[in-house]
């Protein structure tokens, strides 16, 4: 692998509550998953993040979520397909408007938190997200968990997809993310994380939480913007990749 996308969840501050360091992350990553107001982000903050991303030449994606600000979008919701389709359309539409005002466009959609995890294997909600994307802009790419059924479902429905791996999360032996409720689910050692990501880039493998080796076919790597030490982790990944001759580049410009 000579190039890979590095993305982060941004635009998640809300009013007086600050979340992450968007300015620092936008100097490191190649793609920004921007909150759309349902799990985090207010209009002024989203506008600021989109403008900053535009100035840095960072690709912009809609980080759509269940309507769950209190739970930061990390609580599972049993919503109807019609509700979910409308929620996806609404969120993408809001971000598209802000992006247009900044002179750029939204290029992809990455579901957030519980919605991301649910649709990885839930075909009903997954199809609703796909249908919502297609209803507003079928040229948008869906970013989803590497090796998850949602990617093939989206392909069969006519969407372009990009598979994603998580730098700062542990994996189960079957390639799923370890639940945040379990010990060791979130990784913090920047050098260890960078080493794992180099292994992913070279071999397409990662070490699961039980020590076994799993295959991960991914074109994008995520560092959660709200994780402690997120900026240091992203910086170390970029440093390690560039030292190894791997370019950090948006999958949209590949």
C-alpha positions as CSV (number, residue, x, y, z in Angstrom):
1,X,0.0,0.0,0.0
2,X,1.5,3.3,-1.1
3,X,-1.3,5.6,0.1
4,X,-4.2,5.5,2.6
5,X,-6.9,7.8,4.0
6,X,-6.7,9.0,7.6
7,X,-10.0,10.2,8.9
8,X,-11.4,11.7,12.2
9,X,-14.7,12.5,13.7
10,X,-14.9,16.3,14.0
11,X,-17.3,19.2,14.5
12,X,-18.6,17.5,17.7
13,X,-18.4,20.5,20.1
14,X,-21.8,21.8,21.3
15,X,-22.4,25.3,22.6
16,X,-20.1,25.8,25.7
17,X,-19.0,22.2,25.6
18,X,-15.8,21.6,23.7
19,X,-15.0,18.2,22.1
20,X,-11.7,17.4,20.5
21,X,-9.2,19.7,18.8
22,X,-10.5,20.1,15.2
23,X,-7.8,22.7,14.2
24,X,-5.0,20.3,15.1
25,X,-6.6,17.3,13.6
26,X,-7.4,19.0,10.3
27,X,-3.6,19.6,9.9
28,X,-3.1,15.8,10.1
29,X,-6.0,13.9,8.6
30,X,-7.1,13.7,4.9
31,X,-10.9,13.2,5.6
32,X,-13.2,14.8,8.2
33,X,-16.4,13.1,9.4
34,X,-18.4,16.1,10.4
35,X,-21.2,15.8,12.9
36,X,-24.6,16.8,11.6
37,X,-26.3,17.9,14.9
38,X,-28.0,14.6,15.9
39,X,-25.4,13.3,18.2
40,X,-23.2,16.4,18.6
41,X,-22.4,19.6,16.8
42,X,-24.2,23.0,16.7
43,X,-24.6,25.0,13.5
44,X,-21.9,27.6,14.4
45,X,-19.4,24.9,15.3
46,X,-20.2,22.7,12.2
47,X,-19.8,25.8,10.0
48,X,-16.4,26.6,11.6
49,X,-15.1,23.0,11.1
50,X,-16.3,22.8,7.5
51,X,-14.6,26.1,6.6
52,X,-11.4,25.0,8.3
53,X,-11.5,21.7,6.4
54,X,-12.1,23.5,3.2
55,X,-9.0,25.7,3.8
56,X,-6.9,22.6,4.5
57,X,-8.2,20.7,1.5
58,X,-9.5,17.9,3.7
59,X,-12.4,15.9,2.3
60,X,-15.7,16.3,4.1
61,X,-18.1,13.5,5.0
62,X,-21.5,13.5,6.8
63,X,-21.3,11.8,10.2
64,X,-24.9,10.8,10.6
65,X,-26.3,9.4,13.8
66,X,-29.4,8.4,15.7
67,X,-31.1,11.5,17.3
68,X,-29.2,11.1,20.7
69,X,-27.3,14.1,21.9
70,X,-27.4,13.0,25.6
71,X,-25.9,9.6,24.8
72,X,-23.5,11.1,22.2
73,X,-25.1,8.7,19.6
74,X,-23.7,5.7,21.4
75,X,-27.1,4.2,22.5
76,X,-28.8,1.7,20.2
77,X,-32.2,2.8,18.9
78,X,-35.0,0.6,17.4
79,X,-36.2,3.1,14.8
80,X,-38.4,2.4,11.9
81,X,-37.0,2.4,8.4
82,X,-39.0,5.5,7.4
83,X,-37.7,7.4,10.4
84,X,-34.1,6.4,9.7
85,X,-34.3,7.3,6.0
86,X,-35.7,10.7,6.9
87,X,-33.1,11.3,9.6
88,X,-30.3,10.4,7.2
89,X,-31.7,12.7,4.5
90,X,-32.1,15.6,7.0
91,X,-28.5,15.3,8.3
92,X,-26.8,15.0,4.9
93,X,-28.9,17.9,3.7
94,X,-27.9,20.1,6.5
95,X,-24.2,19.4,6.0
96,X,-24.5,19.8,2.2
97,X,-26.0,23.3,2.8
98,X,-23.1,24.4,5.1
99,X,-20.5,22.9,2.8
100,X,-22.0,24.7,-0.3
101,X,-21.8,27.9,1.7
102,X,-18.1,27.2,2.2
103,X,-17.5,26.5,-1.5
104,X,-17.0,22.7,-1.1
105,X,-19.0,19.6,-1.3
106,X,-19.8,16.6,0.9
107,X,-18.2,13.5,-0.6
108,X,-19.2,10.6,1.6
109,X,-21.3,9.4,4.6
110,X,-20.0,7.7,7.7
111,X,-22.6,6.7,10.3
112,X,-21.7,7.3,13.9
113,X,-21.5,5.3,17.0
114,X,-24.4,3.0,17.7
115,X,-25.9,3.4,14.2
116,X,-22.5,2.5,12.7
117,X,-22.3,-0.6,14.8
118,X,-25.9,-1.6,14.2
119,X,-25.9,-1.3,10.5
120,X,-22.6,-3.2,10.1
121,X,-24.7,-6.4,10.5
122,X,-28.4,-5.3,10.6
123,X,-29.6,-5.4,7.0
124,X,-32.9,-3.6,7.7
125,X,-31.4,-0.5,9.3
126,X,-28.5,-0.7,6.9
127,X,-30.8,-0.6,3.9
128,X,-32.6,2.4,5.4
129,X,-29.3,4.3,5.7
130,X,-28.5,3.3,2.1
131,X,-31.9,4.4,0.9
132,X,-31.6,7.7,2.7
133,X,-28.2,8.4,1.0
134,X,-29.5,7.4,-2.4
135,X,-32.6,9.6,-2.0
136,X,-30.5,12.8,-1.5
137,X,-27.3,12.0,-3.5
138,X,-26.5,8.6,-4.9
139,X,-23.0,9.8,-5.8
140,X,-22.0,9.8,-2.1
141,X,-19.7,7.0,-0.9
142,X,-20.7,5.0,2.2
143,X,-17.9,4.5,4.7
144,X,-18.3,1.4,6.8
145,X,-16.6,-1.2,9.0
146,X,-14.1,-3.3,7.0
147,X,-15.4,-6.9,6.3
148,X,-18.9,-6.1,7.5
149,X,-22.0,-7.1,5.5
150,X,-23.1,-3.5,5.1
151,X,-20.4,-2.9,2.5
152,X,-21.7,-5.6,0.1
153,X,-25.3,-4.5,0.7
154,X,-24.4,-1.0,-0.2
155,X,-22.5,-2.2,-3.3
156,X,-25.5,-4.2,-4.5
157,X,-27.7,-1.1,-3.9
158,X,-25.5,0.9,-6.3
159,X,-23.4,2.9,-3.8
160,X,-19.6,3.3,-3.8
161,X,-18.1,2.1,-0.5
162,X,-14.9,2.5,1.4
163,X,-13.8,0.1,4.1
164,X,-12.6,1.5,7.4
165,X,-10.3,0.3,10.2
166,X,-10.0,1.9,13.6
167,X,-6.6,2.9,14.9
168,X,-7.6,3.5,18.5
169,X,-10.0,0.5,19.0
170,X,-9.5,-3.2,19.8
171,X,-11.0,-5.9,17.6
172,X,-12.6,-9.2,18.5
173,X,-11.4,-12.4,16.8
174,X,-14.3,-12.2,14.3
175,X,-13.3,-8.7,13.2
176,X,-15.9,-6.7,15.2
177,X,-15.0,-3.8,17.4
178,X,-14.7,-4.6,21.1
179,X,-17.5,-3.0,23.0
180,X,-16.6,0.2,24.8
181,X,-18.0,-1.3,27.9
182,X,-15.2,-3.9,28.0
183,X,-11.7,-3.3,29.3
184,X,-9.1,-2.7,26.6
185,X,-11.6,-1.6,24.0
186,X,-9.9,1.8,23.5
187,X,-6.2,2.0,22.8
188,X,-4.1,4.9,24.0
189,X,-0.4,4.1,23.2
190,X,0.4,6.2,20.1
191,X,3.5,4.3,19.2
192,X,1.8,0.9,19.6
193,X,-1.2,2.2,17.5
194,X,1.1,3.4,14.8
195,X,2.9,0.1,14.7
196,X,-0.5,-1.7,14.4
197,X,-1.5,0.6,11.5
198,X,1.8,-0.1,9.6
199,X,1.0,-3.8,10.0
200,X,-2.4,-3.1,8.5
201,X,-1.0,-1.2,5.6
202,X,1.6,-3.8,4.8
203,X,-0.1,-7.1,5.6
204,X,-3.8,-6.3,5.8
205,X,-3.9,-7.8,9.3
206,X,-4.3,-6.8,12.9
207,X,-3.9,-8.5,16.3
208,X,-7.2,-9.1,17.9
209,X,-7.8,-8.6,21.6
210,X,-7.2,-12.3,22.3
211,X,-3.8,-12.3,20.5
212,X,-5.0,-13.9,17.3
213,X,-4.4,-12.4,13.8
214,X,-7.3,-11.2,11.8
215,X,-7.6,-10.0,8.2
216,X,-8.7,-6.4,7.7
217,X,-9.1,-5.0,4.2
218,X,-9.4,-1.2,4.7
219,X,-8.8,1.9,2.6
220,X,-9.3,4.4,5.5
221,X,-8.1,4.6,9.1
222,X,-10.1,6.4,11.8
223,X,-8.8,8.1,14.9
224,X,-11.6,9.2,17.1
225,X,-11.4,13.0,17.6
226,X,-12.8,12.8,21.1
227,X,-10.3,10.1,22.4
228,X,-7.7,11.3,24.9
229,X,-4.5,11.9,23.1
230,X,-6.2,11.8,19.7
231,X,-4.0,14.5,18.2
232,X,-0.8,12.7,19.3
233,X,-2.1,9.4,18.0
234,X,-2.9,10.8,14.6
235,X,0.4,12.6,14.4
236,X,2.3,9.4,15.2
237,X,0.4,7.4,12.6
238,X,1.2,10.1,10.0
239,X,4.8,10.3,11.0
240,X,5.2,6.5,10.9
241,X,3.5,6.2,7.5
242,X,5.5,9.0,5.9
243,X,8.7,7.6,7.2
244,X,7.7,4.3,5.6
245,X,6.9,5.9,2.2
246,X,3.1,5.7,2.7
247,X,1.2,8.9,1.7
248,X,-1.8,10.1,3.7
249,X,-4.4,10.9,1.0
250,X,-8.2,11.0,0.8
251,X,-9.8,8.0,-0.8
252,X,-11.9,10.5,-2.8
253,X,-8.8,11.8,-4.6
254,X,-7.2,8.3,-5.2
